[in-house]
Amino acid sequence: MQPRVKAVVYLVLAATFWSTSGVLIKSIDWTPVGIASIRGLLAAVTIGILVPGGFRPRLLTKGHIVAAVCLAILSMLFVTAMTMAPAANVTVLQYTAPLWVAVLAPLLLRERTSGRDWFFMSLIFAGVVLFFFDGISMEGFWGNILAVISGIFFGAQAVFLRGVSDKSPVQAIILGNFLAFVIGIPFFVGSFPDALSCVYLVILGVVQMGVAYFLYSLAVPNVTSMELVLIPMLEPIICPIWVVLAIGEIPGPLALTGAAVVILSVIVWSVMKARAAADIINS
């Protein structure tokens, strides 16, 4: 199999593994902080084993540490939101991250945000608003709020990882997952999941996070930037399908409309940015 074909397969598998977060988290009978904590530990160990050289603290910079903190907070917020709102809402709202990247990148990386960027940011924001007019409960409302905040940290993580892209960014991913574990330790007292939930936890940490991130890292050198952007967008499309099949949770019509607006806007925006970058390189 050609390296590029392998890379595409890796990306599809990574997106598929990521998409199982909703059904796995909703199947675990435990506190969301505890779930995020154990998922972080298992992911950190898995990635550390699979990545050549493992975790190397001497490579860490201030940028790695900030990215790791963002990942740890993102993980806590995402898992908590997933227990409070429909999986479709949480996954799609997290993928508003490009909006926050467009806001943060000019401030932190001195990257210019164009008028076209602001246009698509407006469309994404409009899609997000639809989630909050879907007749959901207050619990779902606050779950949506946490999902939006997790998208902010997702974007911040991407910005800081980009800043250390030439300095083994996977080290920040390992550290961030371990930090998520440390944050959750105080919440272990007096409770622990049952046997079946433990099985789901292992799958969540090892496969959904650990193996998925490892496959993504293998794909990066052999695909175009457009493919790196578009193929992972399978996650917010597949995630609600797993939840509908396993749990029967179906988003409302406004949420589905908002999801379509957000996903299509992110895809079109990402394609246009990738093509613009390619034109600059080839000119």
C-alpha positions in Angstrom: 0.0 0.0 0.0 1.3 3.4 -0.9 2.3 5.8 2.0 -0.3 8.3 1.0 -3.1 5.7 0.9 -1.9 4.4 4.3 -2.0 8.0 5.6 -5.6 8.5 4.5 -6.6 5.2 6.1 -4.9 6.3 9.3 -6.8 9.6 9.3 -10.2 7.8 8.7 -9.4 5.4 11.5 -8.4 8.2 13.9 -11.6 10.2 13.1 -13.7 7.0 13.6 -12.0 6.3 17.0 -12.5 9.9 18.1 -16.1 9.7 17.1 -16.8 7.0 19.7 -16.4 9.5 22.6 -20.1 10.2 22.9 -21.4 6.7 23.2 -18.5 5.6 25.5 -18.7 8.5 27.9 -22.5 8.2 28.1 -22.2 4.5 28.9 -19.9 5.0 31.8 -21.5 5.3 35.2 -19.1 7.6 37.0 -18.3 11.3 37.5 -17.3 13.2 34.4 -14.1 14.4 36.1 -13.1 10.9 37.0 -13.8 9.7 33.4 -11.7 12.5 32.0 -8.9 11.7 34.5 -8.6 8.0 33.8 -9.0 8.6 30.1 -6.1 11.0 30.3 -3.8 8.6 32.2 -4.5 5.7 29.7 -4.0 8.0 26.7 -0.8 9.4 28.0 0.6 5.9 28.7 -0.6 4.6 25.3 0.9 7.4 23.3 4.1 7.3 25.4 4.5 3.6 24.5 3.7 4.0 20.8 5.7 7.2 20.0 9.4 6.5 19.3 11.4 7.7 22.2 8.4 8.0 24.5 7.9 11.0 26.8 11.0 13.2 26.9 10.7 16.0 29.5 13.9 17.7 28.3 12.1 18.6 25.1 9.4 20.6 26.9 9.2 24.4 26.4 6.9 27.0 27.8 4.8 26.6 24.7 4.5 22.8 25.3 3.3 23.4 28.9 0.7 26.0 27.9 -0.6 23.6 25.2 -0.7 20.8 27.7 -2.7 22.8 30.2 -5.2 23.8 27.4 -5.6 20.1 26.5 -6.2 19.1 30.1 -8.9 21.8 30.6 -10.4 20.9 27.2 -10.6 17.2 28.2 -12.4 18.0 31.5 -14.8 20.4 29.9 -15.6 18.1 26.9 -16.3 15.0 29.0 -18.5 17.0 31.5 -20.4 18.6 28.6 -20.9 15.2 27.1 -22.7 14.0 30.2 -25.0 17.1 30.2 -26.0 17.7 26.5 -26.6 15.6 23.4 -23.4 14.2 21.9 -24.1 15.9 18.6 -24.2 19.3 20.3 -21.0 18.8 22.2 -18.9 17.4 19.3 -20.0 20.0 16.8 -19.7 22.9 19.2 -16.1 21.8 20.0 -15.4 22.0 16.3 -16.0 25.8 16.4 -12.3 25.8 17.3 -11.3 27.4 14.0 -13.3 30.5 15.1 -11.2 30.8 18.2 -8.0 30.1 16.3 -8.9 33.0 14.1 -9.3 35.2 17.1 -6.2 34.0 19.0 -3.7 33.5 16.2 -3.3 37.2 15.4 -2.7 37.9 19.1 -0.3 35.0 19.9 1.3 34.1 16.5 0.9 37.4 14.7 -1.1 35.6 11.9 -3.5 37.9 10.1 -7.3 37.2 10.2 -8.8 38.2 6.8 -12.3 39.6 6.0 -13.1 36.1 4.6 -12.2 34.6 7.9 -14.5 36.9 9.8 -17.3 36.1 7.3 -17.0 32.4 8.0 -16.6 33.1 11.7 -20.0 34.8 11.6 -21.6 31.8 9.9 -20.2 29.5 12.5 -21.4 31.7 15.3 -24.9 31.8 13.7 -24.8 28.0 13.7 -23.8 27.9 17.4 -26.7 30.2 18.3 -29.2 27.7 16.8 -28.1 25.1 19.5 -29.4 27.4 22.2 -32.9 27.8 20.7 -33.6 24.1 20.4 -36.0 23.7 23.4 -33.4 21.9 25.5 -33.4 21.7 29.2 -31.2 23.9 31.4 -28.9 21.0 32.0 -28.5 20.7 28.2 -28.0 24.5 28.0 -25.1 24.4 30.4 -23.7 21.4 28.6 -23.7 23.5 25.4 -22.0 26.3 27.3 -19.2 24.0 28.5 -18.9 22.6 24.9 -18.4 26.1 23.5 -15.8 26.8 26.2 -14.1 23.5 25.3 -14.0 24.7 21.7 -12.1 27.8 22.9 -9.5 25.6 24.6 -9.4 23.3 21.6 -8.5 26.3 19.5 -6.0 27.6 22.0 -4.3 24.2 22.1 -4.0 24.2 18.3 -2.4 27.6 18.4 0.2 26.7 21.0 0.9 23.3 19.4 1.5 25.1 16.1 4.0 27.3 18.0 6.0 24.2 18.9 5.4 22.3 15.6 9.1 21.9 15.1 9.8 20.8 18.7 8.0 17.4 19.0 4.4 18.7 19.8 3.4 15.1 20.7 5.2 15.7 24.0 2.6 18.4 24.9 -0.2 15.9 24.1 1.3 13.3 26.4 1.8 15.9 29.2 -1.7 17.3 28.7 -3.4 13.9 29.1 -1.3 13.2 32.2 -2.3 16.6 33.7 -6.0 15.7 33.1 -5.3 12.6 35.2 -3.7 14.6 38.0 -6.6 17.1 38.1 -9.1 14.3 38.6 -7.3 12.4 41.5 -9.1 14.3 44.3 -12.4 13.1 42.9 -11.6 9.4 43.2 -12.4 9.3 46.9 -15.5 7.3 47.8 -16.4 6.2 44.3 -15.3 4.0 41.5 -17.0 2.7 38.3 -18.4 -0.8 38.0 -16.8 -3.5 36.0 -18.5 -2.7 32.7 -17.8 1.0 33.0 -14.1 0.1 33.6 -14.1 -1.8 30.3 -15.5 1.3 28.5 -13.0 3.5 30.3 -10.1 1.4 29.0 -11.4 1.6 25.4 -12.0 5.3 25.8 -8.4 6.0 27.0 -6.4 3.5 25.0 -8.3 3.5 21.7 -10.5 6.6 21.5 -7.7 8.9 22.6 -4.4 7.1 22.7 -4.4 5.1 19.4 -6.3 7.8 17.6 -3.7 10.5 18.3 -0.9 8.1 17.4 -2.5 7.2 14.0 -3.0 11.0 13.4 0.7 11.6 14.0 1.6 8.8 11.5 -0.6 10.4 8.8 0.7 14.0 9.0 3.9 13.6 6.8 2.1 11.9 3.9 -1.1 13.8 3.2 -1.9 17.4 2.1 -3.0 20.0 4.6 -6.5 19.9 3.0 -6.8 16.2 3.8 -5.6 16.8 7.4 -8.4 19.3 7.8 -11.2 17.6 6.0 -10.9 13.9 7.0 -11.0 14.5 10.8 -14.3 16.3 10.1 -15.8 12.8 9.9 -15.8 12.8 13.8 -18.7 15.3 14.3 -20.7 13.5 11.6 -20.1 9.9 12.9 -20.3 10.6 16.6 -24.1 11.3 16.7 -24.7 8.2 14.6 -23.1 5.9 17.2 -25.1 7.6 20.0 -28.4 7.2 18.1 -27.7 3.5 17.4 -26.5 2.7 20.9 -28.6 5.1 23.2 -31.3 6.5 20.9 -30.4 10.1 21.6 -31.6 12.3 18.7 -30.8 16.0 18.5 -33.6 18.5 17.8 -34.2 20.1 14.4 -32.6 23.4 15.3 -29.5 21.6 16.7 -29.3 19.6 13.5 -29.6 22.8 11.4 -26.9 24.4 13.5 -24.7 21.4 13.1 -25.0 21.5 9.3 -24.2 25.3 9.3 -21.1 24.8 11.5 -19.8 21.7 9.7 -20.3 23.1 6.2 -18.8 26.5 7.2 -15.7 24.9 8.7 -15.2 22.6 5.7 -15.6 25.3 3.1 -13.5 27.7 5.1 -10.7 25.1 5.7 -10.7 24.2 2.0 -10.3 27.9 0.9 -7.5 28.5 3.4 -5.7 25.3 2.4 -5.9 26.3 -1.3 -4.8 29.8 -0.5 -1.8 28.4 1.4 -1.0 26.1 -1.5 -1.1 29.0 -4.0 1.4 30.9 -1.9 3.8 28.0 -1.7 3.5 27.3 -5.5 3.9 30.9 -6.5 
